[in-house]
Amino acid sequence: MKGGCLHRLVVSKLCFGLVVLLTVPIVFLLWEGAPVLTIFSTRPEQLKALSHGTLQQQEQEHLGTELPGPASRSDTHKSRGKVNKDCNYAKGKWVADDKRPLYSGNECKQWLSKMWACRMMRRAHFSYESFRWQPHGCEMPEFTGPNFLKRMRNQTLAFVGDSLGRQQFQSMMCIATSGKYSPEVEDVGWKYGLVKAPGALRPDGWAYRFPLTNTTILFYWSATLSELEALNSERAVTSYALHLDRPVTFLKKYLNSFDVLVLNTGHHWNRGKFNGNHWELHADGKPVGNGSRLADLNRAKNLTLHSIARWMDSELTRHPQMKVFLRTISPRHFVNGDWNTGGTCGNTIPLSNGSEVLQDHSIDIPAESAVKGTRVKLLDITAISKLRDEGHISNSTFKKASTGINDCLHWCLPGIPDMWNELLFAQI
């Protein structure tokens, strides 16, 4: 939770540039001025960008205030008339659903980290669990563990990203097992080098195989999706070159094993994380100095997004059956400060800021721009999740004494990341 986007909104200009890396031209966004956001519109030419790839509080005219309720029969009938391949899954509304959540937060102890299991904490409000997302004019397939495993028979689903990617991975594990203890599920992390190193708190990821359907679900930790190279390997504390134009080594090594791949990055692109991890920006095999425009971490992140989208697109030529998604950024909801300056997210009333998303384009402009013109699909969850500020962990804790720090970045599970997986399931 120490990472994240800047909260202050400052208007800025958007311009475009062309960089040639490794002799391959890559178009990427250059952001001028101070911190960024987006002002939304239903037409691309009306979209305006504000700096740093951060997210703007949506304009009220684009967010409906209709009270949530069960989907009507007419809604369902209309949805059957639309071909799902044309569906904008990010455009729709939250509706009440007494069949939610999809698993028990008390029972899914085998896969769910204790720090995200709000049912095991002292939280008293759980109404956020009882909603599902309904895209406008689209039929959503029934999302259950058995249906997912049947769809993914003899296939591997890989999540590669940061802690929000790990939340999505744990959500999928809970859904696939219906939140029940599942001794038959095999730990196959060793096949992907996912073993705990001496002295490490945890491995770099996890991989589990469901024998009945030969389905594998894995997660690999990569906060930036970029290759890291030790610069001073002989020193106890070394710096690392973070190559903006090279995908993380894990992807290059194991890509052939994946059938569905979900990538995410965003909240670690800040000076605190870079300084703490001793990361130094590199592009085209060279250091990026302070005089370079890429020294701005948000420009650097945008270059990485465009670079990996185009690398994946080139790989899809050799793997045409593979489906690759770039998941948009998960919104933060800190108010009156940040994670370490007293910021909170104490709302417990679902959908108090509206239940509907009406804009046609993603509010994560850098991610949407990165996949444009490629075969990489956008898993757009940002505006949908932004309506759900009551679903964060907030000041809940399983410890006897509260730390006084609110987590308005990560989500309670069961919760909002379950919806991300439902949209993923609909598109695979």
Salt bridges, closest charged atoms under 4 A:
GLU32 OE2 - ARG293 NH2 3.83
GLU45 OE2 - ARG43 NE 3.14
GLU66 OE2 - LYS93 NZ 3.56
ASP75 OD2 - LYS93 NZ 3.77
ASP97 OD2 - ARG100 NE 3.54
ASP97 OD2 - ARG132 NE 2.97
GLU107 OE1 - LYS180 NZ 2.68
GLU129 OE1 - ARG119 NH2 2.97
GLU139 OE2 - ARG80 NH1 3.00
GLU186 OE1 - ARG209 NH1 3.13
GLU227 OE2 - ARG246 NH1 3.20
GLU227 OE1 - LYS252 NZ 2.63
GLU229 OE1 - HIS243 NE2 2.81
ASP296 OD2 - HIS52 NE2 3.34
ASP296 OD2 - ARG299 NH1 3.68
ASP313 OD1 - ARG375 NE 2.93
GLU315 OE1 - ARG318 NH2 2.41
ASP338 OD1 - ARG332 NH2 2.46
GLU356 OE2 - HIS136 NE2 2.71
ASP360 OD1 - LYS91 NZ 2.61
GLU368 OE2 - HIS361 ND1 3.48
GLU390 OE2 - ARG388 NH2 2.58
ASP407 OD2 - HIS410 ND1 3.03
GLU422 OE1 - ARG100 NH1 3.01
